[in-house]
Amino acid sequence: MTRLSQSVDRATTLLKSADLSVDATVRELLAETTQRRGLDLSDLPPAEQAALIAARSQELQPSADALAERITKAGEQGRRFIAKFGIDPTGHEVHLGHTVPMLILSRFQRMGH
């Protein structure tokens, strides 16, 4: 079981069994979700990494399976998968719409790429 699935299980248990009108329960749930944002996802196999990215994407080109293959191929070559986003992060034309791709790239980074 991965750290991510353990975190999801803990949050699900809190949501199902706890009274959300109690401040301590809400604090515990917030702490769990905050901790998950910085969670090391490098223990996920390539197929799960691709599925995680695909589940949080509206459209994945070419597909989640192709992404998993590319991650696997990079690992077999002894390197990390490289994903690029062609913007200048210091440029004046960067806007809020660039946030989602940056979050996806941060997930790749947490996955060890």
Backbone bond lengths (Angstrom), bond angles and torsions (degrees), N, CA, C in turn:
res aa  C-N    CA-C-N  psi(-1)  N-CA   C-N-CA  omega(-1)  CA-C   N-CA-C  phi
1 M - - - 1.455 - - 1.530 108.63 -
2 T 1.312 116.87 131.15 1.456 121.46 -177.72 1.533 111.06 -81.04
3 R 1.337 114.77 163.93 1.470 119.41 177.69 1.527 110.63 -61.65
4 L 1.322 116.29 -34.89 1.462 119.95 179.44 1.521 110.64 -64.56
5 S 1.315 117.40 -47.54 1.468 119.28 -179.11 1.529 111.07 -66.59
6 Q 1.334 117.84 -32.51 1.466 120.24 175.82 1.526 110.41 -64.88
7 S 1.328 116.42 -41.14 1.462 120.59 178.79 1.529 110.76 -65.39
8 V 1.322 116.27 -42.32 1.465 120.29 178.27 1.525 110.12 -62.54
9 D 1.326 117.28 -42.22 1.469 121.12 178.26 1.525 111.80 -61.08
10 R 1.337 116.41 -43.24 1.477 119.71 179.30 1.527 110.82 -63.65
11 A 1.325 117.30 -43.77 1.465 120.80 179.94 1.524 110.84 -66.07
12 T 1.319 116.89 -40.83 1.467 120.56 179.01 1.522 110.79 -63.62
13 T 1.314 116.66 -41.90 1.471 120.69 177.87 1.527 110.54 -61.50
14 L 1.328 116.18 -43.72 1.464 119.98 177.94 1.528 111.28 -60.38
15 L 1.320 116.03 -44.22 1.460 119.98 -177.76 1.528 112.56 -66.91
16 K 1.324 116.48 -35.59 1.465 120.42 -177.13 1.531 113.10 -79.39
17 S 1.330 115.90 -39.44 1.463 118.15 -170.10 1.521 114.84 -103.92
18 A 1.309 117.32 -14.45 1.458 119.17 -172.71 1.520 111.83 -98.80
19 D 1.317 113.54 156.71 1.457 121.49 176.21 1.527 107.81 -90.17
20 L 1.315 116.90 109.83 1.457 121.29 -175.73 1.523 113.51 -74.23
21 S 1.331 117.30 -1.48 1.458 119.54 175.21 1.531 111.54 -85.66
22 V 1.337 115.92 -4.92 1.463 121.44 178.82 1.532 108.43 -94.99
23 D 1.335 115.26 126.64 1.467 120.25 -176.75 1.526 113.16 -57.45
24 A 1.306 118.42 -39.32 1.470 121.42 -177.59 1.529 110.99 -63.06
25 T 1.313 116.70 -37.82 1.463 120.91 178.99 1.524 110.84 -66.65
26 V 1.311 116.32 -43.46 1.466 120.87 179.36 1.528 109.64 -64.35
27 R 1.337 117.36 -40.97 1.469 120.62 177.70 1.526 110.99 -61.79
28 E 1.324 116.48 -41.53 1.465 121.04 179.56 1.531 111.06 -64.55
29 L 1.325 116.51 -42.25 1.464 121.08 178.09 1.531 111.07 -65.37
30 L 1.315 117.10 -42.47 1.465 120.99 177.79 1.528 110.97 -64.23
31 A 1.326 116.93 -39.65 1.466 120.50 178.08 1.529 110.65 -63.12
32 E 1.317 116.81 -40.74 1.472 121.26 179.08 1.526 111.21 -64.62
33 T 1.321 117.16 -45.13 1.462 119.72 -179.04 1.530 111.61 -71.53
34 T 1.324 117.38 -33.94 1.467 120.48 176.56 1.525 110.23 -66.24
35 Q 1.314 116.93 -42.38 1.461 121.22 178.39 1.526 110.31 -62.64
36 R 1.310 117.97 -35.32 1.466 121.91 -177.86 1.522 112.00 -67.17
37 R 1.341 117.24 -28.88 1.470 119.93 -179.38 1.522 112.74 -63.07
38 G 1.315 117.33 -26.79 1.452 120.93 179.27 1.512 113.09 -108.22
39 L 1.312 116.84 13.95 1.459 122.35 -174.50 1.523 112.08 -65.94
40 D 1.322 115.86 136.46 1.459 121.96 175.41 1.531 108.06 -73.19
41 L 1.325 116.07 117.70 1.458 121.13 -177.42 1.521 112.26 -105.61
42 S 1.326 116.80 16.46 1.457 120.24 -175.04 1.522 113.35 -70.85
43 D 1.325 117.89 -12.55 1.462 119.85 179.30 1.528 112.79 -86.00
44 L 1.322 117.55 -2.65 1.462 120.18 179.05 1.524 110.31 -76.25
45 P 1.333 118.16 136.67 1.459 119.92 175.18 1.533 109.97 -68.78
46 P 1.331 118.23 159.19 1.469 121.48 -176.98 1.533 114.56 -52.76
47 A 1.312 117.89 -39.75 1.470 120.00 -179.38 1.528 110.95 -64.24
48 E 1.333 117.11 -39.97 1.467 120.33 178.78 1.527 111.30 -71.39
49 Q 1.338 116.35 -35.21 1.458 119.39 176.37 1.525 109.90 -61.15
50 A 1.322 116.29 -48.10 1.465 121.06 179.91 1.525 110.87 -63.37
51 A 1.332 117.08 -39.76 1.465 120.54 179.46 1.530 110.90 -65.37
52 L 1.333 117.03 -37.69 1.461 121.24 178.82 1.523 110.47 -65.37
53 I 1.319 117.28 -44.07 1.463 121.20 178.00 1.529 109.69 -64.81
54 A 1.322 117.51 -44.25 1.468 121.48 -178.21 1.523 112.02 -65.61
55 A 1.330 117.09 -36.61 1.462 120.61 -178.60 1.518 112.05 -66.57
56 R 1.316 116.08 -24.81 1.460 120.08 -178.97 1.523 112.37 -106.33
57 S 1.333 115.73 16.65 1.463 121.25 179.06 1.518 109.65 -122.35
58 Q 1.306 115.34 144.23 1.457 119.16 177.76 1.520 110.20 -72.02
59 E 1.327 115.62 -40.73 1.458 120.39 -179.48 1.518 107.80 -147.10
60 L 1.310 116.98 133.80 1.453 122.24 -179.58 1.518 107.85 -119.78
61 Q 1.328 116.68 121.13 1.456 121.28 -178.54 1.515 109.91 -106.24
62 P 1.294 123.62 130.68 1.447 126.44 -2.89 1.528 112.91 -79.70
63 S 1.352 119.19 -37.48 1.471 120.87 176.84 1.528 109.35 -169.77
64 A 1.323 115.39 169.47 1.466 120.39 177.75 1.524 110.37 -66.27
65 D 1.336 116.86 -37.48 1.462 120.23 178.67 1.528 111.11 -63.87
66 A 1.333 116.48 -41.33 1.465 120.23 179.11 1.535 110.33 -65.71
67 L 1.328 116.98 -38.03 1.460 120.61 176.94 1.529 110.28 -63.28
68 A 1.331 117.08 -44.31 1.467 121.14 178.39 1.530 110.54 -60.63
69 E 1.334 116.62 -40.47 1.468 120.33 178.11 1.525 111.01 -63.50
70 R 1.331 116.88 -41.66 1.467 120.19 -179.64 1.525 111.36 -67.02
71 I 1.334 116.91 -38.22 1.469 120.68 177.17 1.527 109.56 -65.15
72 T 1.333 116.58 -43.54 1.466 121.40 178.33 1.518 110.91 -62.33
73 K 1.330 116.44 -45.54 1.467 121.04 -179.50 1.526 111.16 -60.80
74 A 1.328 116.56 -41.82 1.468 120.24 178.19 1.525 110.15 -62.46
75 G 1.317 117.29 -41.82 1.468 121.02 177.84 1.506 112.67 -63.55
76 E 1.329 116.54 -39.63 1.463 120.70 178.52 1.522 111.35 -66.19
77 Q 1.332 116.72 -29.21 1.461 121.23 178.92 1.529 111.49 -85.03
78 G 1.329 116.18 2.37 1.452 120.81 177.49 1.519 114.22 75.31
79 R 1.313 116.51 26.99 1.460 119.91 179.04 1.526 109.01 -135.39
80 R 1.306 114.58 171.06 1.463 120.12 177.23 1.524 109.50 -88.46
81 F 1.320 115.89 155.84 1.460 121.02 173.78 1.525 107.68 -69.69
82 I 1.321 116.93 137.71 1.459 120.92 -179.16 1.521 109.21 -113.67
83 A 1.320 115.72 124.10 1.469 122.19 175.21 1.521 107.29 -119.87
84 K 1.312 115.82 137.78 1.469 119.77 -177.51 1.520 110.10 -125.39
85 F 1.325 114.46 149.50 1.456 122.27 176.27 1.522 106.04 -128.87
86 G 1.320 117.45 111.25 1.453 122.41 -169.03 1.511 116.00 -80.14
87 I 1.325 116.90 64.93 1.466 120.22 173.18 1.518 108.72 -131.32
88 D 1.307 115.69 161.09 1.460 121.33 172.87 1.527 107.06 -94.76
89 P 1.330 118.19 107.88 1.471 119.91 -175.93 1.522 113.89 -63.82
90 T 1.318 117.31 -14.20 1.464 119.86 178.16 1.526 111.63 -99.00
91 G 1.330 116.19 -1.79 1.462 120.18 -176.93 1.515 113.56 -72.03
92 H 1.321 115.83 156.72 1.468 120.84 -178.94 1.531 112.22 -76.31
93 E 1.331 118.26 -13.99 1.464 120.09 -178.58 1.538 113.39 -90.56
94 V 1.328 118.21 1.21 1.463 121.02 176.73 1.527 108.00 -72.53
95 H 1.337 116.06 132.61 1.460 120.63 -178.03 1.523 110.22 -135.62
96 L 1.287 116.40 179.66 1.461 122.53 -175.37 1.528 112.30 -59.22
97 G 1.314 117.65 -28.65 1.465 121.31 179.12 1.524 113.03 -64.11
98 H 1.314 117.85 -18.24 1.457 121.11 178.21 1.530 112.12 -82.27
99 T 1.301 117.63 -5.77 1.461 121.60 -175.19 1.521 112.76 -65.11
100 V 1.317 117.57 -44.09 1.469 120.48 -175.83 1.527 111.41 -61.73
101 P 1.340 119.39 -50.14 1.469 117.46 177.00 1.534 112.83 -60.33
102 M 1.322 117.28 -33.77 1.464 119.78 177.60 1.531 111.05 -66.55
103 L 1.327 117.35 -36.70 1.462 120.64 176.69 1.529 110.84 -65.53
104 I 1.329 116.49 -40.29 1.468 120.70 177.87 1.529 109.24 -62.94
105 L 1.334 117.28 -42.96 1.462 120.29 178.02 1.529 111.19 -63.53
106 S 1.332 117.01 -36.08 1.469 118.67 177.89 1.529 110.57 -67.15
107 R 1.331 117.57 -31.27 1.475 120.12 175.02 1.525 110.22 -65.29
108 F 1.342 116.17 -44.30 1.466 119.05 176.50 1.526 109.89 -57.55
109 Q 1.325 115.93 -41.00 1.455 120.21 -179.72 1.524 110.71 -63.11
110 R 1.329 117.27 -42.02 1.464 121.56 178.64 1.531 111.35 -67.77
111 M 1.350 116.43 -21.44 1.450 120.86 177.65 1.534 111.35 -83.27
112 G 1.334 115.99 -0.97 1.457 120.01 176.06 1.511 113.85 97.49
113 H 1.320 118.05 12.89 1.467 120.84 -178.88 1.513 110.04 -101.53
